[in-house]
Amino acid sequence: MLVATESSIRTSFVNLTQGESKRLALPNDLGLRQWDDLDFLGWRDPAAPQRAYLVAETDDGLLGVALRVAPQQTGRTRRSMCSLCLTTHSGDGVSLMTARKAGSGGRQGNSVGIYACSDLACSLYLRGRKHAGPRMHETLTLAEKVDRTRAALAAFLSRVTE
């Protein structure tokens, strides 16, 4: 992913008003991110843990979506798999995240959801820079895994913007 600026991130959101995008909490470490290792920029709002944000490069430039994180169910220990990077996590490592649709669909209350790594660090799990426990063995190359993740992300973003 190319380096994104605060301004380009704020203007990329398709399911927020201009006022909402101006007020959202950006990560403090934008200058320290390893942009070459990121397929998208994702973060949780530290002041509001039920809010998350995702910004990805598309053919038309940056596209950002605001996400609502579903509350975690307590109880038995379980393993879940991220729909983007196919990393399996135990406990609360995967969350259901929903995005209000862009445009008239969002104004009508429609949303779409995806199960994703709770910390939105899919790119780092994929590249082995962060670990969630044992990974499934795959014969795909890293480039093929990255392509698969980007395709899954593009499909989700398409559902948000359609």
Disulfide bonds with the S-S distance in Angstrom:
none
